[in-house]
Amino acid sequence: MSNEVSKRLPPRIILSPEEMAAKKQALEQRDAQIRGVSSIHEMREAIKQASRPLSAITDVPRVKLRDAASFRARAMQGVPFLVDGVVGRWPLTQHTPDILRERYAQLHVRARVGDYIGTAFAADRVMQDMTMREYLDLADSTEGLPPYLGNLELRELNSMCHWPAWFEKMGPARFWIGPAGTVTPLHCDYDDNIFAQIWGTKRIFLAPPHHDEFLYVKEASAMLFGSPFDPEAPDYEAYPLARRASLTEIIVHPGDMLYVPAGWYHQVRALTFSLSSNRWARGVPLTLASATKSAT
């Protein structure tokens, strides 16, 4: 690894159980304040209850939207959908992956390495700092599970993306780069999510929020829950309840934008070299917005 990126990962701080509980509580209070809700726990439960009356989906509809109001009206139904006509207009989609070596070779990145699937929701997941060129070389030479650039805020790439103003408040764009075989295992985020597929194709599995009761989930944080069940290689002996989970498979292609409502479980695998980006909303999930407005 080059000397210019010899930045070290921050030292791991060991906290007492009391300190961990206090930190967790403080984070949950901050998350609730940011989203304008009184309790993250109550928000999670409301999302799951709102999803129970929904019919099981067998596919994900593809729509064209006129404006933010039409997006919000559709999103309030609480079901994923694909949006046409947005990502394909971004300048970044007009480039090929060659731009990563040609223009951004010295960009500092942090890669997920080793068994980042088995440790996906662990605090001590192995990460490695390097340049973009070093990452691409490592990805080309790695046998087995390839390293993954996941959840990175790359402003240089985001300058070539034009995100729609569908939400009142959003977090920064996050980027996901890697060859075929890179995976984000089954999990849910309790924020609304818009996901843009820029280069390559990915396979995504989706399951509704209340099916967490079939997926053996564990809390990584108040806003993130992960599942050990792999819908691509289901082990029903180890996870028998997963037979009852409703899982929908879709393939996203360059130019697709996918809306994933808060609380929906999803697993993502790159089928080719892929660049994706997403943004999480920072407000009351839209599936709860109508109920919130009627109560005020």
C-alpha positions as CSV (number, residue, x, y, z in Angstrom):
1,M,0.0,0.0,0.0
2,S,1.4,3.4,-0.9
3,N,2.8,5.7,1.8
4,E,0.4,8.6,0.8
5,V,-2.6,6.6,2.0
6,S,-1.0,5.2,5.2
7,K,-3.9,6.6,7.2
8,R,-4.7,4.2,10.0
9,L,-8.2,3.2,11.0
10,P,-9.1,4.8,14.3
11,P,-8.2,2.8,17.3
12,R,-10.9,0.6,18.7
13,I,-12.2,1.9,22.0
14,I,-13.4,-0.7,24.5
15,L,-16.5,0.6,26.5
16,S,-18.0,-0.8,29.6
17,P,-21.6,-2.2,29.4
18,E,-22.9,0.9,31.1
19,E,-21.0,3.2,28.7
20,M,-22.3,1.2,25.7
21,A,-25.9,1.5,27.0
22,A,-25.5,5.2,27.5
23,K,-24.0,5.7,24.0
24,K,-26.8,3.6,22.4
25,Q,-29.5,5.7,24.2
26,A,-27.8,8.9,23.1
27,L,-27.6,7.8,19.5
28,E,-31.3,6.7,19.5
29,Q,-32.3,10.1,20.9
30,R,-30.2,11.9,18.2
31,D,-31.7,9.7,15.5
32,A,-35.2,10.4,16.7
33,Q,-34.6,14.1,16.8
34,I,-33.2,14.1,13.3
35,R,-36.2,12.3,11.9
36,G,-38.8,14.2,13.8
37,V,-40.2,11.3,15.8
38,S,-40.5,10.8,19.5
39,S,-39.1,7.2,19.6
40,I,-37.2,5.1,17.1
41,H,-38.6,2.0,18.6
42,E,-42.1,3.2,18.2
43,M,-41.3,4.3,14.6
44,R,-40.0,0.8,13.8
45,E,-43.1,-0.9,15.3
46,A,-45.4,1.5,13.4
47,I,-43.6,0.7,10.1
48,K,-44.1,-3.1,10.7
49,Q,-47.8,-2.6,11.6
50,A,-48.3,-0.5,8.5
51,S,-46.9,-3.3,6.3
52,R,-49.1,-6.1,7.6
53,P,-52.2,-5.3,5.5
54,L,-50.1,-5.1,2.3
55,S,-50.6,-7.8,-0.3
56,A,-47.6,-9.9,-1.1
57,I,-45.7,-8.6,-4.2
58,T,-44.6,-10.9,-7.0
59,D,-42.8,-8.1,-8.9
60,V,-41.7,-4.5,-8.5
61,P,-43.6,-2.1,-10.7
62,R,-41.8,0.3,-13.0
63,V,-43.3,3.9,-13.1
64,K,-42.6,7.3,-14.6
65,L,-43.2,10.2,-12.2
66,R,-44.2,13.8,-13.0
67,D,-42.9,15.5,-9.9
68,A,-42.2,15.1,-6.2
69,A,-45.8,15.1,-5.3
70,S,-46.5,12.0,-7.5
71,F,-43.4,10.3,-6.0
72,R,-44.7,10.9,-2.5
73,A,-48.2,9.8,-3.3
74,R,-46.8,6.5,-4.7
75,A,-44.3,6.1,-1.8
76,M,-47.0,6.5,0.8
77,Q,-48.4,3.1,-0.3
78,G,-45.3,1.5,1.4
79,V,-44.3,-0.7,-1.5
80,P,-41.0,-0.7,-3.5
81,F,-41.0,0.6,-7.1
82,L,-38.6,1.4,-10.0
83,V,-38.5,4.8,-11.5
84,D,-37.6,5.4,-15.1
85,G,-36.1,8.5,-16.7
86,V,-34.0,9.9,-13.8
87,V,-30.6,8.2,-13.6
88,G,-30.0,7.9,-17.3
89,R,-29.7,11.6,-17.6
90,W,-26.9,11.9,-15.1
91,P,-23.5,12.8,-16.5
92,L,-21.9,9.9,-14.6
93,T,-23.9,7.4,-16.6
94,Q,-22.3,8.6,-19.8
95,H,-18.9,7.4,-18.6
96,T,-17.5,3.9,-18.4
97,P,-15.7,2.3,-15.4
98,D,-12.4,3.3,-17.1
99,I,-12.9,6.8,-15.6
100,L,-12.0,5.3,-12.1
101,R,-8.5,4.6,-13.2
102,E,-8.1,7.5,-15.6
103,R,-9.4,10.3,-13.4
104,Y,-9.7,9.0,-9.9
105,A,-6.8,6.6,-9.5
106,Q,-5.4,8.5,-6.4
107,L,-8.8,8.9,-4.7
108,H,-8.7,7.7,-1.1
109,V,-11.1,4.9,-0.5
110,R,-11.9,2.3,2.3
111,A,-12.5,-1.2,1.2
112,R,-14.4,-4.1,2.9
113,V,-12.1,-7.0,2.8
114,G,-12.0,-10.6,4.1
115,D,-15.4,-12.2,5.1
116,Y,-17.3,-8.9,5.1
117,I,-20.6,-10.9,4.6
118,G,-20.3,-13.0,7.8
119,T,-19.2,-9.9,9.7
120,A,-21.5,-7.4,7.9
121,F,-23.2,-6.1,11.0
122,A,-20.3,-6.4,13.4
123,A,-18.4,-3.4,14.9
124,D,-15.0,-5.0,14.1
125,R,-15.6,-5.7,10.4
126,V,-12.2,-5.7,8.6
127,M,-11.6,-2.5,6.5
128,Q,-8.6,-1.4,4.6
129,D,-7.5,2.1,3.3
130,M,-6.0,2.4,-0.1
131,T,-6.2,4.3,-3.4
132,M,-8.8,3.7,-6.1
133,R,-6.1,2.2,-8.3
134,E,-5.0,-0.1,-5.5
135,Y,-8.6,-1.2,-4.9
136,L,-9.2,-2.0,-8.6
137,D,-5.9,-4.0,-8.7
138,L,-6.8,-5.9,-5.6
139,A,-10.3,-6.6,-6.9
140,D,-8.9,-8.0,-10.1
141,S,-6.5,-10.3,-8.3
142,T,-8.6,-11.6,-5.5
143,E,-10.0,-15.1,-5.6
144,G,-13.3,-15.9,-3.9
145,L,-15.2,-13.0,-2.3
146,P,-13.9,-9.8,-4.0
147,P,-13.3,-6.7,-1.8
148,Y,-16.0,-4.1,-1.9
149,L,-16.2,-0.3,-1.8
150,G,-19.4,0.1,0.1
151,N,-21.2,3.1,1.7
152,L,-18.6,5.7,0.7
153,E,-19.3,9.4,0.4
154,L,-17.4,10.2,-2.9
155,R,-18.1,13.8,-3.7
156,E,-16.0,13.6,-6.8
157,L,-18.5,11.1,-8.3
158,N,-21.6,12.7,-6.8
159,S,-20.8,16.0,-8.7
160,M,-21.9,14.1,-11.8
161,C,-25.2,12.9,-10.3
162,H,-28.4,15.0,-10.2
163,W,-30.6,13.7,-7.4
164,P,-34.3,14.4,-7.5
165,A,-35.8,16.6,-4.7
166,W,-38.3,14.0,-3.6
167,F,-37.7,14.3,0.2
168,E,-37.6,17.4,2.4
169,K,-34.3,16.2,4.0
170,M,-31.8,13.6,2.8
171,G,-28.5,12.3,3.9
172,P,-25.4,12.5,1.6
173,A,-25.1,10.2,-1.4
174,R,-23.3,7.0,-0.7
175,F,-21.4,4.9,-3.4
176,W,-21.0,1.2,-3.9
177,I,-18.3,-0.1,-6.3
178,G,-17.1,-3.6,-7.0
179,P,-16.9,-6.5,-9.4
180,A,-19.4,-9.3,-9.9
181,G,-19.8,-11.2,-6.6
182,T,-19.7,-8.3,-4.2
183,V,-22.6,-8.6,-1.8
184,T,-24.5,-6.6,0.8
185,P,-26.3,-9.3,2.8
186,L,-30.0,-9.2,3.9
187,H,-30.8,-6.3,6.1
188,C,-33.1,-3.3,6.6
189,D,-32.7,0.3,7.2
190,Y,-35.4,2.3,8.9
191,D,-35.1,5.2,6.6
192,D,-36.7,5.6,3.1
193,N,-34.1,4.9,0.5
194,I,-33.6,5.8,-3.2
195,F,-31.1,3.6,-5.0
196,A,-29.5,4.5,-8.3
197,Q,-27.9,1.8,-10.6
198,I,-25.3,3.7,-12.6
199,W,-23.1,1.0,-14.2
200,G,-23.6,-2.8,-14.4
201,T,-26.4,-5.0,-13.1
202,K,-27.4,-6.2,-9.6
203,R,-29.8,-8.8,-8.2
204,I,-31.9,-7.5,-5.3
205,F,-34.1,-9.5,-3.0
206,L,-36.8,-7.7,-1.1
207,A,-39.0,-8.7,1.9
208,P,-41.6,-6.6,3.8
209,P,-40.8,-5.1,7.3
210,H,-43.1,-7.4,9.3
211,H,-41.4,-10.5,7.9
212,D,-38.5,-9.8,10.3
213,E,-40.3,-12.4,12.5
214,F,-39.2,-15.1,9.9
215,L,-35.7,-13.8,9.2
216,Y,-33.9,-14.3,12.5
217,V,-32.8,-10.6,12.6
218,K,-30.4,-9.0,15.0
219,E,-30.0,-5.3,15.8
220,A,-26.9,-3.7,14.5
221,S,-28.2,-0.3,15.5
222,A,-31.5,1.3,16.2
223,M,-31.8,2.1,12.5
224,L,-30.2,-1.1,11.0
225,F,-31.1,-4.8,11.5
226,G,-29.4,-7.7,9.7
227,S,-30.4,-11.2,8.9
228,P,-28.2,-14.3,8.6
229,F,-30.6,-15.9,6.0
230,D,-29.3,-15.9,2.5
231,P,-32.2,-15.9,-0.1
232,E,-29.7,-16.9,-2.8
233,A,-28.7,-20.1,-1.0
234,P,-31.5,-20.7,1.5
235,D,-30.7,-23.0,4.4
236,Y,-34.1,-23.9,5.7
237,E,-32.7,-26.4,8.2
238,A,-30.9,-23.7,10.0
239,Y,-33.6,-21.1,9.5
240,P,-37.0,-23.0,9.1
241,L,-39.2,-19.9,9.6
242,A,-37.6,-18.3,6.5
243,R,-39.9,-20.5,4.4
244,R,-42.7,-18.2,5.4
245,A,-40.9,-15.0,4.4
246,S,-42.2,-13.3,1.2
247,L,-39.1,-12.6,-0.9
248,T,-39.2,-10.8,-4.3
249,E,-36.3,-10.9,-6.7
250,I,-35.5,-8.2,-9.2
251,I,-32.6,-7.3,-11.4
252,V,-31.7,-3.6,-11.6
253,H,-30.0,-2.3,-14.8
254,P,-28.0,0.9,-15.6
255,G,-30.4,3.8,-15.4
256,D,-32.8,2.2,-12.9
257,M,-33.8,4.0,-9.7
258,L,-35.3,1.9,-7.0
259,Y,-37.4,3.2,-4.1
260,V,-37.0,1.0,-1.0
261,P,-39.4,2.0,1.8
262,A,-38.1,2.2,5.3
263,G,-38.0,-1.2,7.0
264,W,-38.0,-3.3,3.9
265,Y,-35.3,-6.0,4.0
266,H,-33.0,-6.2,1.0
267,Q,-30.0,-8.2,-0.2
268,V,-27.9,-6.9,-3.1
269,R,-25.4,-8.8,-5.3
270,A,-23.4,-7.4,-8.2
271,L,-23.8,-9.6,-11.3
272,T,-21.2,-7.6,-13.3
273,F,-18.8,-4.8,-12.4
274,S,-21.1,-2.3,-10.8
275,L,-21.4,1.3,-9.6
276,S,-24.5,2.1,-7.5
277,S,-25.4,5.1,-5.3
278,N,-28.1,5.7,-2.8
279,R,-29.4,8.3,-0.4
280,W,-31.4,7.8,2.7
281,A,-34.2,10.3,3.7
282,R,-33.9,11.9,7.1
283,G,-37.6,12.3,8.1
284,V,-40.7,10.5,9.0
285,P,-41.0,7.5,6.6
286,L,-43.5,8.2,3.9
287,T,-45.5,5.1,4.7
288,L,-46.2,6.8,8.1
289,A,-46.6,10.3,6.8
290,S,-50.3,10.2,6.1
291,A,-51.0,8.8,9.5
292,T,-48.8,11.4,11.2
293,K,-50.5,14.3,9.3
294,S,-54.0,13.0,10.2
295,A,-53.0,12.8,13.9
296,T,-51.8,16.4,14.1
